[in-house]
Amino acid sequence: MTQTLLQHSSALRDIRLSVLGFHREERLSPPVDIEAMRRKIEHEAYRRGVATATEACEERVRVLREEIELKHRQEVGVYLEQLSQKMSSQLAERMEILEKALLQLTVEAVAKIVGSLPITVDVIEASLRETLGAALGTPVLRVMLNPEDLKMLENASYSEIRSQCAARGIQMVPDSAVDRGGCLVETQSGFVDGLRSSRIASFSSALEGA
């Protein structure tokens, strides 16, 4: 009996000590820092806000960059197209000027070559033959030659074209307006131009029209 009471007393003592120790631990636990928790929450919210704003700003910058680059490419494309058209126009103008200059040089060269050819009886007869052939079928009244050319024909021992003109009753007359190596043939319907200068002009016109 005594032993049982001692055991109960010991148990009660342990319970009391345990309860006293629990309350002591409660009293020793540090208080919760509400201000620190608030600051922590605010800091976390600020960090998330900054991250969200930064992401939105970067996205906006990316969109603006793409828009600027697209506009720049379009403007560059328009500029290059305008530049190409301008260069093409300038090139066409320069080519036209160059072609005219080359044409003029060609005509001048031909004129010099023709002008430098020696005037012979054969050259005069060839000019007369060609011009009279152009007047074929139309009555010819007379042929006008440069005085020096006519003199060469008259002094020639034989001239086939002179004989043909005499046989057809075509008169040969001197005319200082006719250049050497050329002739004018007068018919009932007008004149057939066999001048050297006219042939050079026709050659020039043919080149321009080519």
ABEGO torsion letter per residue (X at the ends): XAAAAAAAAAAAAAAAAAAAAAAAAAAABBBBBAAAAAAAAAAAAAAAAAAAAAAAAAAAAAAAAAAAAAAAAAAAAAAAAAAAAAAAAAAAAAAAAAAAAAAAAAAAAAAAAAAABBBBAAAAAAAAAAAAAAABGBBBABBBBBAAAAAAAAABABBAAAAAAAAAGBBBBBBAABBBGBBBBBBAAEBBBABAAAAAAAAAAAAAAX
